[in-house]
Amino acid sequence: MFRFINRNDELNFLEERYRQRGFDFFVIYGRRRIGKTELIKNFVKDKPHIYMLCSKAGTSANVLRFKQEVAKFLHEPVIASENLEEIFSYLVPKAKEKLVVVLDEFSYLVEKDDSVPSLFQSVVDEVLKDKNVMIIICGSSISMMESLLGYKNPLYGRKTGHIKLDFLKFRYFKDFFPQNDIEENIRTYAILGGVPFYLEKFDPGMSALENAKKEILSKKGRLYEEVDFLLREEMREPDVYKGILSAIAQGNAKVADIANRAGIKASDMDRYLKTLIMLGIIRKEIPVTEKKSKKTLYTIDDNFFDFYSGFFEPYRSDIEIGEMKNLEETIKKSFNAYTDKKFENLIRKEAIRKISPFSISRVGRWWGFYRENDKRKELEIDIVALNEGTGEILFCECKWKDNVDAEKLFKDLKEKAKFVNWNNKNRKEHYAVVAKSFSVRTEHARCIDIKELEKVLA
């Protein structure tokens, strides 16, 4: 059974709008498996409502199903009309309380019939705009759902609110895995990210890696074909996108390197990368201190896609025949380094604003170089946070290790900070080090171990 965890902010937003008399038109969207339908079902469960999951069968078939849902709600025979305006005109006056009408996977309708937004524009303008009714359209095709909010779309200006549902915060992992300590939950986070559907598939009585081997890296696993399914649903060239993700997962971060590894022309990469960014699967980065830069890197931002691309895809053939030796060796050798990367992302996304002694206006990674004896020396800092108003800057290093020497790490960090060109004359520097535990602490930087981090992330 699916457990509904968190989403209180979104529920409260919907409840507040429902209590206000009058018309509401909400758009709810987000990546597949993120919990949109569960949010909606929890919202409507104690309200007069009609819920319909749209299909790809075309407009006529969906209108017929909608009429059947209307008849079921009213306890009346199915009306004869095929006209949406007439159907809504018949339905709305019969509702004794504010009615909620939900069209889930609305993007399926638009995919098969691009006149659908115009049909609903007429319904809103001619029938619903002054009525006591709430319409919710929901979809997983992010590109299509965002296009419905765009200026050129017939529904532009009609919505009264929208919710883009995001990943669950890390603090809710303990609700799924109450027996785990924070370290085990960070490993789970590194594999799955905050996707409720995936979290539900992991057994609380097993370790993160045991669960991954059972549910992702096994032909019998419930998430074995998940990435293939998602890419087929969203993209016309799923294998091309899979190749790009595999290239990035293997450490290629620049466009030319990704294209070369994936076997794609560099000139064709822009449209593929933009689609993956729009879907929230990858992110485009420049050094945080720069507003424009040619030093662009691409990384996989969706943990599940990253784990799958890095650990599953290279060994797909082996997994198919049940040969796990090479994969097991790779996991043993590389999983800690992989988790270190995701640990850094977790601190950047959910902890750094609580750690920082000042209000942050921008946060991200920084990288650059200097020359020594005509040799290029590369530099990277895990997290740099800025306040552009006060001139304060925080340099932070994250280590997924025990017994870290924070004094040494601080000295290295301070040396690298000299090469960060930002507000050099008036800036006020701060330092932080995050690790599982410390053998040596320092008074020059805030040292946060796993126990304190658990409180920060709570």
Order of alpha helices (4+ residues) and beta strands (2+ residues): alpha-beta-alpha-beta-alpha-alpha-beta-alpha-alpha-beta-alpha-beta-alpha-alpha-alpha-alpha-alpha-alpha-alpha-alpha-beta-beta-alpha-alpha-alpha-alpha-beta-beta-beta-beta-alpha-beta-beta-beta-alpha
